[in-house]
Amino acid sequence: MGLPDWVPVRDELRELEPYGAPQIRDIINLNVNENPYPPATSVVADIAESVRAAAASLNRYPDREAVDVRTALAGYLGHGLTPERIWAANGSNEVMLQVLQAFGGPGRTALSFAPTYSMYPEYARDSHTRWVTGQREDDFTVDPDRAVALIGQEQPDVVLMASPNNPTGTALPLDTVEAVLDAAPGVVVVDEAYAEFRRAGTPTSLELLDGHPRLLVSRTMSKAFALAGGRLGYLAADAAIIDALRIVRLPYHLSAVSQATALAALRHADELLARVDDLRAARDDLAAWLTARGHEVAESDANFVLFGRFDDRHAVWQGLVDRGVLIRETGPEGWLRVSVGTPAEMSTFYTALEEVTAR
C-alpha cells in the first residue's frame, strides 16, 4: 500500500498493509474459519428483542465492567470460575491487544512459536513490544525442551500459544503448557479460540488455571457460537490479572448492544453449539478426503484443515476462486487452509479442487 510522505505516520507502519483475509462477493467463503450455520430463528428473535431493550437506554453508557456478561461466561466455562476471573472485549483480538498493552510494551518481549496466528506480531508491533518467534516441529507441535530453552534465553514477558493452533489446527498437550509455565518469567496466554471443536480427550488449559496464577486462557464466541458478527472475545485468569487488564481497557469499551447480544447468545448456548459435532465430523471427513487424494494434511482439532504441499499454492488458490470457492493462502510455503463449510459448500470445494489439481 504505502502511505504518502505527508502523512506523519510512525515510520515502521508506513509501508505496511492492513491485516485481513481477502473478501470477495458472491463466492463460497471457506477462508476465515466461521461457523457456516447461522443462528436458529429462536436465537435470532431473542437477540433482536435483547438489542431492542438495550436500545431504549442507549442515551446512557453501558456497564463498563460488563458484570452480567462476565458472570454468564464464567457459568459457561465452569471450572469453578467466577466473574472476577473473566474478562470480555470486542473479540479476542481486543483481548489480546489489551494483554500486550498491560504486560508488554517498550523494553519488554513477547514470544510465540511459528507458524501461528499472524496477528500476534501485530499486537506486539502496536504495543511497541519486542517480538521473538521460535519454530514448531515439522508436525507443527511445540517441543517442550526447545521451548523452555528459548524462554530461558529470551526471558519473555508474554508467551502466546494457540491451542488449537491457527493455521495448523494443532492442540497443545497440558504437559507442554506446564513446562512453558514453569519456565516463563511473565504471563503465558493459551489462545483457545477453537477449543469447542477439539476432539474427544483433547484437554483445555482451563484445567491448569487454579495452580498457575500467570496463566491466561482466551476464548471467543466468533467460531463455535456462530457469533463472528457479534465481536465478543473473553479470557479467564487470576483476578489480579483481570485487574491489570481493566487498567488498560478503554472506558465503556463493550457497548450495550454487544453485551445484550452476548447475553442472549449465552442463554442459547446449547442451540448455538448444536452444530459443533457436525462440524467436527465434517472436518475429519475433509482430512480423510484430502489424504486419500495424496495431499499432506496437518492433524487438526479446529474447524479447518491445513493441507499441501503445492509448488505454486497461489495458482491453486486462484483456480479455486475462479470456480467460486475462497480458501486461505496462509501458513508455511506450499500450504493452504480450508474452513469446514456446509455439506453443499464442501461438495463444491471437492469438485473445484479436483478440477484445479487435475490441471
C-alpha positions in Angstrom: 0.0 0.0 0.0 2.4 2.6 1.2 1.3 6.0 2.6 2.2 9.4 1.1 5.1 11.1 2.6 2.9 13.9 4.0 1.1 11.5 6.3 3.0 11.7 9.6 2.6 8.0 10.5 5.1 6.1 12.6 8.0 5.1 10.3 7.6 1.3 10.9 3.9 1.5 9.7 4.4 3.5 6.5 4.8 0.5 4.1 2.5 -1.9 5.8 -0.8 -3.3 4.7 -3.8 -3.6 7.0 -4.5 -7.1 8.3 -7.3 -9.0 6.7 -8.2 -12.0 4.7 -9.5 -11.4 1.1 -13.2 -10.5 0.9 -14.9 -11.5 -2.3 -18.6 -11.1 -3.0 -20.8 -14.0 -4.4 -18.4 -16.8 -3.5 -18.3 -19.7 -1.1 -16.3 -18.4 1.9 -14.2 -21.1 3.4 -11.3 -18.8 4.4 -11.9 -17.3 7.8 -13.0 -20.2 9.9 -16.5 -19.0 10.5 -19.3 -21.4 11.7 -21.2 -21.8 8.4 -24.6 -22.3 10.1 -26.4 -19.1 11.1 -28.2 -18.9 14.5 -31.6 -20.5 14.7 -34.7 -18.4 14.3 -35.4 -18.6 18.1 -31.9 -17.4 18.9 -32.2 -14.5 16.4 -35.5 -13.5 17.9 -34.0 -13.4 21.5 -31.0 -11.4 20.3 -33.3 -9.0 18.5 -35.5 -8.5 21.5 -32.5 -8.1 23.8 -31.0 -5.4 21.5 -34.4 -3.7 21.2 -34.5 -3.5 25.0 -30.9 -2.2 25.2 -31.7 0.4 22.5 -34.2 2.0 24.9 -31.4 3.2 27.1 -28.7 4.0 24.6 -28.6 7.5 25.9 -26.7 6.0 28.9 -23.3 4.5 29.0 -23.2 0.7 29.3 -21.9 -1.2 32.3 -18.2 -0.6 31.8 -17.3 -3.8 33.8 -19.8 -5.9 31.8 -20.5 -7.8 35.0 -23.6 -9.7 33.7 -21.7 -10.9 30.6 -18.7 -12.0 32.7 -21.0 -13.8 35.1 -22.6 -15.7 32.2 -19.2 -16.5 30.7 -18.0 -17.9 34.0 -21.0 -20.1 34.2 -20.5 -21.3 30.6 -16.8 -22.2 31.2 -17.3 -23.9 34.5 -14.0 -25.0 36.3 -15.1 -23.1 39.4 -14.6 -19.7 37.7 -16.2 -16.5 39.0 -16.9 -13.3 37.1 -13.9 -11.6 38.8 -11.7 -14.1 36.9 -13.2 -13.4 33.5 -12.6 -10.5 31.1 -14.5 -9.7 27.9 -13.9 -7.4 25.0 -14.7 -6.8 21.3 -13.4 -10.1 20.0 -10.4 -12.0 21.2 -8.3 -9.6 19.1 -9.1 -6.7 21.5 -8.5 -9.0 24.5 -5.0 -10.0 23.1 -4.1 -6.4 22.4 -5.1 -5.5 26.0 -2.8 -8.3 27.2 0.1 -6.8 25.3 -0.7 -3.3 26.5 -0.7 -4.5 30.1 2.2 -6.9 30.1 4.2 -6.0 27.0 5.4 -2.6 25.9 8.7 -0.8 25.4 11.7 -2.8 26.8 9.5 -5.9 27.1 9.4 -9.1 25.0 6.6 -11.3 23.6 7.3 -14.8 22.2 5.5 -17.4 20.3 6.1 -20.4 18.1 5.7 -20.2 14.3 3.7 -21.0 12.2 0.9 -19.5 14.3 -1.7 -16.7 14.2 -0.5 -13.9 12.0 -2.0 -11.2 14.3 0.3 -12.0 17.2 3.3 -10.0 15.9 0.9 -7.1 15.0 -0.2 -6.9 18.7 3.4 -6.7 19.6 4.2 -4.1 17.0 1.2 -1.9 18.0 2.2 -2.0 21.7 6.0 -1.5 21.0 6.8 -4.9 22.3 9.8 -6.8 21.1 8.7 -9.9 19.1 10.5 -13.2 19.1 9.5 -16.4 17.4 10.6 -20.0 18.0 9.8 -22.7 15.4 7.4 -25.5 15.7 8.4 -29.0 14.7 7.8 -30.5 11.2 4.4 -31.9 12.5 3.6 -28.4 13.9 3.9 -29.4 17.6 5.8 -27.4 20.1 8.8 -29.3 21.5 8.8 -28.5 25.3 12.6 -28.8 25.7 13.3 -26.4 22.8 10.5 -24.1 24.1 12.0 -24.0 27.6 15.5 -23.3 26.2 14.2 -20.4 24.1 12.3 -18.9 27.0 15.4 -19.2 29.2 17.4 -17.3 26.5 14.8 -14.6 25.8 13.1 -14.2 29.2 9.8 -13.1 27.6 7.3 -11.0 29.5 4.5 -12.6 27.4 4.3 -16.0 25.8 1.5 -16.6 23.3 0.5 -20.1 22.3 -2.7 -21.1 20.4 -4.4 -24.4 21.1 -5.7 -25.5 18.7 -3.2 -23.5 16.7 -4.1 -21.3 13.8 -3.4 -22.1 10.9 -2.3 -25.7 11.6 -5.1 -26.9 14.0 -2.6 -28.4 16.4 -3.6 -28.8 20.0 -1.1 -28.5 22.9 -0.7 -31.3 25.5 -1.0 -29.9 29.0 2.5 -31.1 29.9 3.8 -28.7 27.3 1.8 -25.8 28.7 3.0 -26.6 32.2 6.7 -26.8 31.0 6.3 -23.3 29.5 4.6 -22.0 32.6 7.4 -23.3 34.8 10.0 -21.6 32.6 8.3 -18.3 31.7 9.1 -15.3 33.9 6.0 -13.4 32.7 2.4 -14.3 31.7 1.5 -17.3 29.4 -1.5 -16.9 27.2 -3.1 -20.0 25.7 -5.4 -18.9 22.9 -8.3 -21.4 22.7 -10.4 -19.7 20.0 -11.2 -23.1 18.5 -11.4 -25.1 21.7 -15.0 -26.2 21.3 -14.0 -28.1 18.1 -11.3 -30.1 19.7 -11.5 -33.9 19.5 -12.7 -36.0 22.4 -9.9 -36.4 25.0 -8.0 -33.2 24.0 -7.7 -31.2 27.2 -8.2 -27.5 27.8 -5.8 -25.3 29.6 -8.6 -24.1 31.8 -7.7 -27.2 33.9 -4.4 -25.5 34.9 -5.7 -22.1 35.9 -6.0 -22.7 39.7 -2.4 -23.8 40.1 -0.9 -21.2 37.8 -1.7 -17.5 38.5 0.2 -16.3 35.5 -1.8 -18.4 33.0 -4.4 -16.7 30.8 -6.8 -18.7 28.7 -8.6 -16.8 26.0 -11.7 -17.9 24.1 -14.1 -16.3 21.6 -17.8 -16.5 20.6 -17.0 -15.9 17.0 -16.4 -19.5 16.0 -18.4 -22.3 17.6 -21.1 -19.9 18.8 -21.7 -18.7 15.3 -21.3 -15.1 16.5 -18.5 -13.7 14.4 -20.5 -10.6 13.7 -21.2 -10.1 17.4 -17.5 -9.5 18.2 -17.2 -11.0 21.7 -14.0 -12.4 23.0 -13.1 -13.3 26.5 -10.4 -14.5 28.8 -10.1 -16.5 32.1 -7.3 -15.8 34.6 -6.5 -14.9 38.1 -8.5 -12.0 39.4 -5.3 -9.9 39.8 -4.5 -10.4 36.1 -8.1 -9.3 35.2 -7.5 -6.1 37.3 -4.4 -5.4 35.3 -6.4 -5.6 32.0 -9.0 -3.3 33.5 -6.3 -0.6 33.8 -5.6 -0.5 30.1 -9.1 -1.0 28.7 -10.8 2.0 27.2 -13.8 3.4 29.1 -17.1 1.6 28.2 -15.2 -0.5 25.6 -18.0 -3.1 25.3 -21.2 -1.5 24.0 -24.7 -2.1 25.5 -25.7 -3.7 22.2 -22.7 -6.1 22.3 -23.4 -7.0 25.9 -27.1 -7.7 25.1 -26.2 -9.8 22.1 -23.7 -11.9 24.1 -26.1 -12.5 27.0 -28.8 -13.6 24.6 -26.4 -15.9 22.8 -25.2 -17.4 26.1 -28.8 -18.1 27.0 -29.0 -20.3 23.9 -25.5 -21.9 24.2 -26.8 -25.4 23.6 -28.7 -24.4 20.4 -25.7 -22.4 19.1 -23.3 -25.2 19.8 -25.5 -27.9 18.4 -23.7 -27.9 15.1 -20.2 -28.4 16.6 -20.4 -32.2 16.4 -21.4 -32.0 12.8 -18.5 -29.7 12.0 -16.1 -32.0 13.8 -17.3 -34.9 11.7 -17.1 -32.8 8.5 -13.5 -31.8 9.5 -12.5 -35.4 9.9 -14.2 -36.3 6.5 -12.3 -33.4 4.9 -9.0 -34.5 6.2 -9.6 -38.1 5.1 -10.7 -36.9 1.6 -7.6 -34.8 1.2 -5.3 -37.5 2.4 -6.9 -40.1 0.1 -6.0 -37.9 -2.8 -2.4 -37.7 -1.9 -2.3 -34.3 -0.1 -0.3 -33.8 3.0 -2.7 -32.9 5.9 -1.9 -31.4 9.3 -3.7 -33.0 12.2 -6.5 -30.6 13.3 -8.5 -30.1 16.4 -10.2 -27.0 14.9 -12.9 -26.3 12.3 -10.3 -26.1 9.5 -7.7 -28.1 7.8 -4.2 -27.1 6.6 -3.1 -29.1 3.5 -0.5 -29.1 0.8 2.1 -29.1 -0.4 1.9 -27.3 -3.7 4.7 -26.0 -5.8 2.5 -23.0 -6.7 -0.1 -22.6 -4.0 -1.3 -19.3 -5.3 -2.2 -20.9 -8.6 -4.3 -23.5 -6.7 -5.9 -20.7 -4.6 -6.7 -18.7 -7.7 -8.1 -21.8 -9.5 -10.5 -22.3 -6.6 -11.5 -18.7 -6.6 -12.2 -18.9 -10.4 -14.5 -21.8 -9.5 -16.4 -19.9 -6.8 -14.6 -21.1 -3.7 -12.5 -18.9 -1.5 -10.0 -20.6 0.9 -6.9 -19.1 2.7 -3.4 -18.8 1.3 -1.6 -18.9 4.7 0.8 -20.8 6.8 4.2 -22.3 5.6 5.1 -22.0 1.9 3.2 -24.6 -0.2 0.2 -25.0 2.2 -3.4 -23.8 2.1 -6.1 -23.7 4.7 -9.7 -24.5 4.2 -12.5 -23.9 6.7 -15.3 -26.5 7.2 -18.5 -25.5 5.5 -21.9 -26.9 4.9 -22.3 -30.2 3.0 -23.1 -28.3 -0.2 -20.2 -26.0 0.3 -17.8 -28.9 0.9 -19.1 -30.7 -2.2 -18.4 -27.7 -4.3 -14.9 -27.4 -2.8 -14.1 -31.0 -3.5 -15.2 -30.7 -7.1 -13.3 -27.5 -7.6 -10.0 -28.8 -6.0 -10.1 -31.9 -8.1 -10.5 -29.8 -11.3 -7.7 -27.5 -10.3 -5.2 -30.2 -9.3 -6.0 -32.3 -12.4 -4.7 -29.4 -14.5 
